[in-house]
Amino acid sequence: MKHIIIGGVAGGATAAARIRRLDEFAEIILLEKGKYISYANCGLPYYIGGTIQERAELFLQTPKSFGRRYNIDVRVENEVIAIDTAAKNITIRRKDGAIYNEQYDKLLLSPGAIPVKPPLQGIDLEGIFTLRNVDDTDDIKAHLNSHHVKSAVVVGAGFIGLEMAENLYHAGAEVSIIEMGNQVMAPVDFSIASHVHQHLKEKGVNLYLEQTVAQFEKRDNRIEVVFKSGKSIVTDMVILSIGVRPETQLAKSAGLKIGETGGIWVDEYLQTSAKDVYAVGDAIEFPHPLTGKPWLNYLANPANRQGRIVADNMATGNTTKYEGAIGTSIAKVFDLTVASTGLAAKRLKQLGIEYGSSTTHSASHAGYYPDALPLTLKLTFDPVSGKLYGGQSVGYGGVDKRIDQIALLIKHGGTVFDLTKVEHTYAPPFSSAKDPVAIAGYVAGNIVSGVMPVITWRQIQEADLSRTLLLDVRTPEEHVLGAIPDSINIPLDDLRSRIDELPKDKTIYIYCAAGLRGYLAMKILKARGFNDIRNLSGGYKTYDLATAPV
Ligand code: FAD
């Protein structure tokens, strides 16, 4: 059996190694148009910033070591330029321009994604970069070294844009981020992103939201980034990080079916519309397990898993199905960690899916043990059954393990009630006896069962104060330091004695710092005949961050 694999990094290299483990005698050719295979693209920003000091650390394998270990014919600087699926033949161009052909029995495409580069005036000026591979990294590093970069602009505040912002800051630059949307990190909800906005401000990063770049102009040795609004910034370098799209040129010209979101269409065995031709990674689209709708998911874990699954199907026939990814991702932004899985509220809204949500603020571990730091969890779920749709978290430690637990439950069709059953490891340095995931589950469970009706920070802003009372049950000291405008303050511990101050003919929106005291106040009021009450989800902390000016 002769297997040919196009693309030698995440999906391609994984598949090649697995095929060898399944079939010691197969012929395997790995074709990569770049100079390197199996390198750590996710580590590239950290090499640029100096956290990873040795360039060699980025290479998990060299073409030679990989070829030798797995007995694979690795050909770098060999670009596949055509596929004839009827004749099972591909055309390859070597670096020296020579063209040759190869026959295949099974073919895999793992060509990845390409950065979006809009046709703006000046986009090709020296000093403007995209980051996708080792060559881009070398170019950025060389520019940093040769131009004594003092300021840098990152266009686009996605995960990679933010990682680059941090790393350019570590490399000594004053960093400005320009983002067209009203928040950083599009996959998470605004209230979670607002923690990042605050943190970036604290770090001295200039954040321009709802600003679009119109053009770039050369100013001596520097670049002027001109916004549509007329504002401009003069800088030493620009990183364009406004997104990627699937690399489908080869697939299109081979007549392979392209799906509705623009990725290569594959079936559940990761086989394309042509027999014996498979595709994985950033280039494919696949139905989202929660929505059933195809989507593009540019992440390393799915690419690697798909590489392994597809190898089974190529080596032993179509036996292993891929179940799809829900988009579990994480990023470090300076001292913060932001992670998410499944569907955020804004995505559910776009899809027209009814949902409930809850926001809880806990600590990364037991509060009485040193260095416990805040950790926020937002859940989205079916408002009736409690089926989990998504989880988002932001904090300084332990964010990853919480989102990983939630992701596992979502993939197994779990509900918010299942979150309370997660048996987690506990000792004071690591967690609390009631882990943040369990707390989030209890709160969301109370919302689903109707025990605790909630209101969101957005709904509070739209509240009609002629029919609504805003009740702050924190202490007077907390109230003075910052409160929702027009709210009255009756501390929780005084509530029973001051109950007569509350109107029974108005809706009462209760809030405290994070939600717990609000819930206790709600219990007291309910027992005393107040029926139209809601508790602010996430409390004043969420409201304050989400409404802070950027
Ligand atoms: P790739 O790994 O990109 O490999 C595709 C390869 O195919 C390329 O080397 C390309 O040269 C080659 N190729 C394309 N066309 C041809 C052709 N015609 N002939 C021969 N070769 C061809 N994901 C995460 O989950 N977490 C992270 O922290 C993270 N950080 C990232 C940071 C950066 C800077 C980048 C660029 C990506 C990051 N990703 C991260 C995304 C992750 O790297 C990708 O999802 C993953 O590599 C996709 O695997 P792939 O095999 O589809 O494509």
Residues whose N, C-alpha, C, O or C-beta is under 5 A from the ligand:
A	BS01	FAD	I6 G7 G8 V9 A10 G11 G12 L31 E32 K33 G34 N41 C42 L44 P45 N78 E79 V80 S110 P111 G112 A113 L131 R132 L250 V280 G281 D282 A283 Y298 L299 A300 N301 A303 I330
